[in-house]
Amino acid sequence: MKAFHFRLDQALRWRGTQADLGKARVSEAVTRLSALQKDLEVRRGQMAAGSLDLVSGATGAALGHWTAYVRRSHREIAELEKRLQEAERQFGECMRILVDANRKVRLLENLKLTARTRWDAAVDRELEAFAGEAFLVGYNRESRRARSSGG
């Protein structure tokens, strides 16, 4: 009997490569997402720290600068939040693609397992048939020998 060969091995390898690329993209998206979250936290922390500094030495000029700083900080925070939302959307898309790629890999792996199981069963049947024929040949040879020697 021929050695086992899965016709879709190349497709399985390709799907595996796609899944690996998907994992890399998800990793990049997570890195980008965490960096944006950290930037947002830092920016909010800077605003909080600045407000505490203002309380200790508030002058008219400082209040004017503080108002401009707060406006600029709010714009920057809003921009960071938009970028964060976009990064979350991209992360979700990358995850959807990865889940789809993994599902396709599992499908091909299941097909390969099914094909291998069928091939193993065919090999077992062939070996069983061969063993049966070998037994019968030996049995017939012994029977002829017994008959020819006097039986």
N, C-alpha and C positions, 0 to 999 in steps of 0.2 A: 504494500500500500504506500502511496505517496506521503511525504512528510506534510504536516499541517501547514496550510497557507491561508491566511485571512485576506480576502480580496480587497478589503477596505483599510488595510494597514496604513497606506499612504494618507488616506483621509483622516484616520485616527491620529497620526503624527501631526498633520496640519491642524486639526482641532486642538490638539495638545499645545501646539505653538501659539494658537490664538488665545487659549486660556492663560498661558504664561504671560503673553502680552497684556491681557486684561488685568492680571494680577499686578503687573508693573504699573499700569495706568492707575489702578486703584491706589496703589502705594503712593504714587505721585500726587494724586488728588487728596489723599489723607494728609500728606506732608504740607501741601498748599493750604488746606483747610485749617490745620493746627497752627500754621504760621499766621494766618489771618486772625484766628481767634486770639492768639497771643498778642498780636499788634493791637487788636481792639481792647483787650484787657489792659495793656500798657497805657494806651491813650486815655482810657477812662480813669486809670490810676493816677496819671499825670494831672488830669483835671481835678480829681479829688485832693491830691497833694497841693495843687496850686490854690485851691480854695482855702485850705488850712493855712497856707502861708499868707494869704490875703488878710485873714482875720487878725493875724498878729501885728500887721503894720499897714493898715488901710489909710491911704491918702487919696485925694481927689484924682491925681494923675494915675495912681495905681488902679483905681476903680475903672477909669477909662480904658487903660490897657487891658485890664481883666475882662471887660466887656468884649473887646475886640478878640481877645484870646479865646473866650468862651464861644463866640460866634464861629471863629475859625475851627476850633476843636469840634464843635457840633457838626460842621460841614465835613471835616475829616472823618469823624465817627460815622456819619451817614454814608460817606463814600466807602469806608471800610465795611459797613454792614451790607451795602450793595454787593461789594466784592465777595463778602462771605456768603451771601445768598447764592451768587453765581457759582462759587466754589462748591457749595452744597448741592446745587443742581447738577454740576459736572460730576461730582462724586456719585450722586444717585444714578446718573447715566452710565458711568463707568461700572458701577455695581450691577446694573441691569445687564450690561453687555457681558460682564464676567459670569453672572449666573447663567445666562443663555449659553455662553461658550462651555461652561462646566456641564450643563445639561446635555449638550451635543456630544461632549467627550464621553459622558456616562452612557449615553445611548449607544455609541459605537463600541464602547467596552463591553456592554451587555450583549450586543450582537456578536462580538468576537467570542465571548464566553459561551454563548449558545452554539455558535459554529464549532467551537473546540469540543464542547460536550457531545455534539452529534458526531464529530470526527472520532472522538475517543470510543463512542458506542460502536461505530462502524469498524474500528480497529479491533475492538473486543470481539465482535461477531466474526470477523475474518479469522482472528486467532483461534477462536473456538471451533470454527469450521475446519481449520487446518489441523488442530489437535484431534478432532474427531476423525478426520481422514487418516491421519498418521496412526491413530489407534487401530482403525479398521485395517489398514495395510499391515500393520504388525500382527494383528489378530489373524488375518487371512494367511499370512506367511507361517505363523505357528500352526494353524489348522492344517495347512498343506504338508508341513513337515511331519506333523503327528500322523496324518493319513498315510504318507509315503513311507514312514518308518515302521508301519505295521498296524496301524490302528484301524 
